[in-house]
Amino acid sequence: MTGVKCETEVANFFSILDLVYGFMNGTKRHAKFNEIQASQKWKHLELHKSCDTRWSTRSIQISTFLRRLGPVLETLEHFKDDTDSETRLTAQGLLN
């Protein structure tokens, strides 16, 4: 893998994590995410947005995302058929 390709893939990865973070911060989506965590009796965790100037936040962002991948996917599944087209399309795109 070349350096440029690797850098692009890493940048895309963090962009997707930021898109998931933004999606989950919508009021009804955030409530559903919290509800799913509670129903699974998991300790409540919030997703994190990356910070370009602090690499340590990226580590926290990845760790939290991976620890809550199940509830994230379940939340996206819930909203993939939403009546709001923007919510529906974003959920479908993130699932893909």
TIVO-2410 file (N, C-alpha, C; in nm, 3 decimals):
# residues 96
REC num residu      c1      c2      c3 atome chaine
REC   1      M   0.086  -0.117   0.000     N      A
REC   1      M   0.000   0.000   0.000    CA      A
REC   1      M   0.091   0.123   0.000     C      A
REC   2      T   0.066   0.213  -0.092     N      A
REC   2      T   0.147   0.334  -0.099    CA      A
REC   2      T   0.109   0.431   0.011     C      A
REC   3      G   0.201   0.523   0.042     N      A
REC   3      G   0.177   0.621   0.147    CA      A
REC   3      G   0.054   0.706   0.122     C      A
REC   4      V   0.037   0.753  -0.002     N      A
REC   4      V  -0.076   0.840  -0.035    CA      A
REC   4      V  -0.208   0.764  -0.022     C      A
REC   5      K  -0.211   0.640  -0.072     N      A
REC   5      K  -0.334   0.560  -0.062    CA      A
REC   5      K  -0.367   0.534   0.085     C      A
REC   6      C  -0.265   0.502   0.163     N      A
REC   6      C  -0.285   0.477   0.306    CA      A
REC   6      C  -0.338   0.602   0.376     C      A
REC   7      E  -0.279   0.716   0.345     N      A
REC   7      E  -0.324   0.842   0.406    CA      A
REC   7      E  -0.469   0.871   0.369     C      A
REC   8      T  -0.507   0.845   0.245     N      A
REC   8      T  -0.644   0.868   0.200    CA      A
REC   8      T  -0.740   0.776   0.274     C      A
REC   9      E  -0.704   0.649   0.288     N      A
REC   9      E  -0.791   0.554   0.357    CA      A
REC   9      E  -0.806   0.591   0.504     C      A
REC  10      V  -0.700   0.636   0.568     N      A
REC  10      V  -0.707   0.677   0.708    CA      A
REC  10      V  -0.796   0.801   0.721     C      A
REC  11      A  -0.779   0.897   0.630     N      A
REC  11      A  -0.861   1.018   0.632    CA      A
REC  11      A  -1.008   0.982   0.611     C      A
REC  12      N  -1.036   0.890   0.520     N      A
REC  12      N  -1.174   0.846   0.496    CA      A
REC  12      N  -1.232   0.778   0.619     C      A
REC  13      F  -1.153   0.696   0.685     N      A
REC  13      F  -1.197   0.627   0.805    CA      A
REC  13      F  -1.241   0.727   0.912     C      A
REC  14      F  -1.159   0.828   0.938     N      A
REC  14      F  -1.194   0.927   1.039    CA      A
REC  14      F  -1.311   1.014   0.995     C      A
REC  15      S  -1.324   1.038   0.867     N      A
REC  15      S  -1.440   1.113   0.817    CA      A
REC  15      S  -1.568   1.035   0.842     C      A
REC  16      I  -1.565   0.904   0.821     N      A
REC  16      I  -1.683   0.822   0.847    CA      A
REC  16      I  -1.717   0.823   0.995     C      A
REC  17      L  -1.617   0.811   1.081     N      A
REC  17      L  -1.643   0.818   1.226    CA      A
REC  17      L  -1.706   0.951   1.263     C      A
REC  18      D  -1.660   1.060   1.202     N      A
REC  18      D  -1.719   1.192   1.230    CA      A
REC  18      D  -1.863   1.200   1.178     C      A
REC  19      L  -1.891   1.137   1.064     N      A
REC  19      L  -2.027   1.134   1.012    CA      A
REC  19      L  -2.120   1.056   1.105     C      A
REC  20      V  -2.071   0.945   1.159     N      A
REC  20      V  -2.150   0.867   1.254    CA      A
REC  20      V  -2.176   0.952   1.379     C      A
REC  21      Y  -2.073   1.019   1.426     N      A
REC  21      Y  -2.088   1.106   1.544    CA      A
REC  21      Y  -2.195   1.212   1.518     C      A
REC  22      G  -2.188   1.279   1.404     N      A
REC  22      G  -2.285   1.382   1.370    CA      A
REC  22      G  -2.426   1.327   1.360     C      A
REC  23      F  -2.439   1.211   1.299     N      A
REC  23      F  -2.571   1.149   1.285    CA      A
REC  23      F  -2.630   1.116   1.421     C      A
REC  24      M  -2.550   1.058   1.508     N      A
REC  24      M  -2.598   1.016   1.639    CA      A
REC  24      M  -2.630   1.132   1.731     C      A
REC  25      N  -2.585   1.251   1.699     N      A
REC  25      N  -2.612   1.367   1.784    CA      A
REC  25      N  -2.746   1.432   1.756     C      A
REC  26      G  -2.818   1.385   1.654     N      A
REC  26      G  -2.953   1.434   1.634    CA      A
REC  26      G  -3.038   1.393   1.754     C      A
REC  27      T  -3.131   1.477   1.795     N      A
REC  27      T  -3.206   1.454   1.919    CA      A
REC  27      T  -3.270   1.316   1.927     C      A
REC  28      K  -3.351   1.280   1.826     N      A
REC  28      K  -3.421   1.151   1.833    CA      A
REC  28      K  -3.323   1.035   1.812     C      A
REC  29      R  -3.219   1.056   1.732     N      A
REC  29      R  -3.121   0.950   1.710    CA      A
REC  29      R  -3.036   0.926   1.835     C      A
REC  30      H  -2.998   1.035   1.903     N      A
REC  30      H  -2.921   1.024   2.026    CA      A
REC  30      H  -3.003   0.954   2.134     C      A
REC  31      A  -3.130   0.988   2.143     N      A
REC  31      A  -3.219   0.924   2.240    CA      A
REC  31      A  -3.230   0.774   2.212     C      A
REC  32      K  -3.244   0.737   2.085     N      A
REC  32      K  -3.255   0.595   2.049    CA      A
REC  32      K  -3.124   0.522   2.082     C      A
REC  33      F  -3.011   0.582   2.051     N      A
REC  33      F  -2.880   0.524   2.082    CA      A
REC  33      F  -2.868   0.498   2.233     C      A
REC  34      N  -2.908   0.596   2.313     N      A
REC  34      N  -2.903   0.580   2.459    CA      A
REC  34      N  -2.999   0.472   2.507     C      A
REC  35      E  -3.119   0.468   2.446     N      A
REC  35      E  -3.219   0.366   2.480    CA      A
REC  35      E  -3.165   0.225   2.452     C      A
REC  36      I  -3.099   0.210   2.339     N      A
REC  36      I  -3.044   0.079   2.301    CA      A
REC  36      I  -2.934   0.038   2.399     C      A
REC  37      Q  -2.848   0.131   2.435     N      A
REC  37      Q  -2.744   0.100   2.533    CA      A
REC  37      Q  -2.806   0.057   2.666     C      A
REC  38      A  -2.909   0.128   2.710     N      A
REC  38      A  -2.975   0.097   2.837    CA      A
REC  38      A  -3.043  -0.039   2.831     C      A
REC  39      S  -3.105  -0.070   2.717     N      A
REC  39      S  -3.176  -0.198   2.704    CA      A
REC  39      S  -3.080  -0.316   2.709     C      A
REC  40      Q  -2.955  -0.292   2.669     N      A
REC  40      Q  -2.854  -0.398   2.672    CA      A
REC  40      Q  -2.776  -0.395   2.804     C      A
REC  41      K  -2.821  -0.307   2.894     N      A
REC  41      K  -2.761  -0.293   3.027    CA      A
REC  41      K  -2.610  -0.264   3.020     C      A
REC  42      W  -2.573  -0.186   2.918     N      A
REC  42      W  -2.435  -0.144   2.903    CA      A
REC  42      W  -2.416  -0.010   2.971     C      A
REC  43      K  -2.298   0.012   3.021     N      A
REC  43      K  -2.265   0.143   3.074    CA      A
REC  43      K  -2.281   0.245   2.961     C      A
REC  44      H  -2.344   0.356   2.993     N      A
REC  44      H  -2.369   0.461   2.893    CA      A
REC  44      H  -2.236   0.522   2.849     C      A
REC  45      L  -2.211   0.521   2.720     N      A
REC  45      L  -2.093   0.586   2.662    CA      A
REC  45      L  -2.138   0.678   2.550     C      A
REC  46      E  -2.075   0.792   2.540     N      A
REC  46      E  -2.100   0.887   2.432    CA      A
REC  46      E  -1.993   0.869   2.325     C      A
REC  47      L  -2.033   0.882   2.200     N      A
REC  47      L  -1.935   0.883   2.091    CA      A
REC  47      L  -1.860   1.014   2.095     C      A
REC  48      H  -1.741   1.015   2.035     N      A
REC  48      H  -1.658   1.135   2.037    CA      A
REC  48      H  -1.629   1.181   1.895     C      A
REC  49      K  -1.613   1.311   1.882     N      A
REC  49      K  -1.572   1.373   1.756    CA      A
REC  49      K  -1.421   1.386   1.758     C      A
REC  50      S  -1.358   1.363   1.645     N      A
REC  50      S  -1.212   1.374   1.641    CA      A
REC  50      S  -1.170   1.521   1.645     C      A
REC  51      C  -1.048   1.540   1.685     N      A
REC  51      C  -0.988   1.674   1.690    CA      A
REC  51      C  -0.858   1.669   1.612     C      A
REC  52      D  -0.847   1.752   1.509     N      A
REC  52      D  -0.728   1.749   1.423    CA      A
REC  52      D  -0.599   1.782   1.496     C      A
REC  53      T  -0.608   1.856   1.604     N      A
REC  53      T  -0.485   1.897   1.673    CA      A
REC  53      T  -0.447   1.806   1.789     C      A
REC  54      R  -0.535   1.714   1.826     N      A
REC  54      R  -0.506   1.623   1.938    CA      A
REC  54      R  -0.528   1.479   1.895     C      A
REC  55      W  -0.416   1.412   1.869     N      A
REC  55      W  -0.425   1.274   1.824    CA      A
REC  55      W  -0.482   1.181   1.930     C      A
REC  56      S  -0.467   1.217   2.056     N      A
REC  56      S  -0.520   1.130   2.162    CA      A
REC  56      S  -0.673   1.119   2.152     C      A
REC  57      T  -0.738   1.224   2.101     N      A
REC  57      T  -0.884   1.217   2.086    CA      A
REC  57      T  -0.923   1.114   1.981     C      A
REC  58      R  -0.837   1.094   1.884     N      A
REC  58      R  -0.867   0.993   1.781    CA      A
REC  58      R  -0.865   0.853   1.842     C      A
REC  59      S  -0.772   0.828   1.931     N      A
REC  59      S  -0.767   0.699   2.000    CA      A
REC  59      S  -0.893   0.676   2.082     C      A
REC  60      I  -0.937   0.777   2.154     N      A
REC  60      I  -1.059   0.769   2.233    CA      A
REC  60      I  -1.180   0.749   2.141     C      A
REC  61      Q  -1.181   0.821   2.030     N      A
REC  61      Q  -1.291   0.811   1.934    CA      A
REC  61      Q  -1.303   0.668   1.881     C      A
REC  62      I  -1.193   0.608   1.842     N      A
REC  62      I  -1.194   0.472   1.788    CA      A
REC  62      I  -1.235   0.371   1.896     C      A
REC  63      S  -1.177   0.384   2.013     N      A
REC  63      S  -1.206   0.293   2.122    CA      A
REC  63      S  -1.355   0.294   2.159     C      A
REC  64      T  -1.410   0.412   2.175     N      A
REC  64      T  -1.551   0.424   2.212    CA      A
REC  64      T  -1.640   0.370   2.101     C      A
REC  65      F  -1.608   0.402   1.978     N      A
REC  65      F  -1.686   0.354   1.864    CA      A
REC  65      F  -1.688   0.201   1.861     C      A
REC  66      L  -1.572   0.139   1.875     N      A
REC  66      L  -1.564  -0.007   1.871    CA      A
REC  66      L  -1.637  -0.071   1.989     C      A
REC  67      R  -1.630  -0.008   2.106     N      A
REC  67      R  -1.698  -0.061   2.224    CA      A
REC  67      R  -1.850  -0.052   2.211     C      A
REC  68      R  -1.898   0.039   2.128     N      A
REC  68      R  -2.043   0.057   2.110    CA      A
REC  68      R  -2.087   0.032   1.966     C      A
REC  69      L  -2.011  -0.048   1.894     N      A
REC  69      L  -2.046  -0.077   1.755    CA      A
REC  69      L  -2.184  -0.140   1.743     C      A
REC  70      G  -2.217  -0.232   1.833     N      A
REC  70      G  -2.349  -0.296   1.830    CA      A
REC  70      G  -2.463  -0.196   1.840     C      A
REC  71      P  -2.464  -0.111   1.945     N      A
REC  71      P  -2.570  -0.010   1.955    CA      A
REC  71      P  -2.570   0.090   1.839     C      A
REC  72      V  -2.451   0.123   1.787     N      A
REC  72      V  -2.445   0.215   1.672    CA      A
REC  72      V  -2.514   0.151   1.553     C      A
REC  73      L  -2.481   0.025   1.524     N      A
REC  73      L  -2.542  -0.043   1.409    CA      A
REC  73      L  -2.692  -0.061   1.430     C      A
REC  74      E  -2.732  -0.092   1.551     N      A
REC  74      E  -2.875  -0.108   1.579    CA      A
REC  74      E  -2.951   0.024   1.561     C      A
REC  75      T  -2.889   0.133   1.603     N      A
REC  75      T  -2.951   0.265   1.585    CA      A
REC  75      T  -2.963   0.299   1.436     C      A
REC  76      L  -2.858   0.274   1.360     N      A
REC  76      L  -2.862   0.299   1.216    CA      A
REC  76      L  -2.970   0.212   1.150     C      A
REC  77      E  -2.979   0.085   1.189     N      A
REC  77      E  -3.083  -0.004   1.136    CA      A
REC  77      E  -3.222   0.052   1.165     C      A
REC  78      H  -3.240   0.104   1.286     N      A
REC  78      H  -3.370   0.159   1.325    CA      A
REC  78      H  -3.410   0.276   1.234     C      A
REC  79      F  -3.313   0.360   1.195     N      A
REC  79      F  -3.344   0.480   1.118    CA      A
REC  79      F  -3.330   0.463   0.967     C      A
REC  80      K  -3.294   0.344   0.920     N      A
REC  80      K  -3.278   0.327   0.775    CA      A
REC  80      K  -3.410   0.331   0.700     C      A
REC  81      D  -3.522   0.318   0.772     N      A
REC  81      D  -3.654   0.326   0.710    CA      A
REC  81      D  -3.733   0.445   0.762     C      A
REC  82      D  -3.664   0.545   0.816     N      A
REC  82      D  -3.729   0.663   0.874    CA      A
REC  82      D  -3.809   0.738   0.768     C      A
REC  83      T  -3.912   0.810   0.811     N      A
REC  83      T  -3.994   0.886   0.717    CA      A
REC  83      T  -3.921   1.010   0.665     C      A
REC  84      D  -3.826   1.062   0.742     N      A
REC  84      D  -3.747   1.176   0.697    CA      A
REC  84      D  -3.640   1.126   0.600     C      A
REC  85      S  -3.643   1.177   0.477     N      A
REC  85      S  -3.553   1.125   0.374    CA      A
REC  85      S  -3.405   1.146   0.406     C      A
REC  86      E  -3.370   1.260   0.465     N      A
REC  86      E  -3.229   1.285   0.498    CA      A
REC  86      E  -3.180   1.185   0.604     C      A
REC  87      T  -3.262   1.163   0.705     N      A
REC  87      T  -3.226   1.067   0.810    CA      A
REC  87      T  -3.214   0.927   0.751     C      A
REC  88      R  -3.312   0.889   0.670     N      A
REC  88      R  -3.314   0.757   0.609    CA      A
REC  88      R  -3.191   0.734   0.521     C      A
REC  89      L  -3.162   0.830   0.433     N      A
REC  89      L  -3.049   0.814   0.340    CA      A
REC  89      L  -2.916   0.814   0.412     C      A
REC  90      T  -2.903   0.896   0.514     N      A
REC  90      T  -2.777   0.899   0.592    CA      A
REC  90      T  -2.757   0.767   0.664     C      A
REC  91      A  -2.862   0.716   0.728     N      A
REC  91      A  -2.853   0.588   0.798    CA      A
REC  91      A  -2.815   0.475   0.701     C      A
REC  92      Q  -2.879   0.472   0.585     N      A
REC  92      Q  -2.850   0.369   0.486    CA      A
REC  92      Q  -2.706   0.380   0.437     C      A
REC  93      G  -2.662   0.503   0.410     N      A
REC  93      G  -2.526   0.524   0.363    CA      A
REC  93      G  -2.422   0.482   0.467     C      A
REC  94      L  -2.444   0.517   0.592     N      A
REC  94      L  -2.350   0.479   0.697    CA      A
REC  94      L  -2.349   0.328   0.719     C      A
REC  95      L  -2.463   0.264   0.705     N      A
REC  95      L  -2.465   0.118   0.717    CA      A
REC  95      L  -2.385   0.052   0.606     C      A
REC  96      N  -2.393   0.108   0.487     N      A
REC  96      N  -2.316   0.053   0.374    CA      A
REC  96      N  -2.169   0.072   0.396     C      A
***
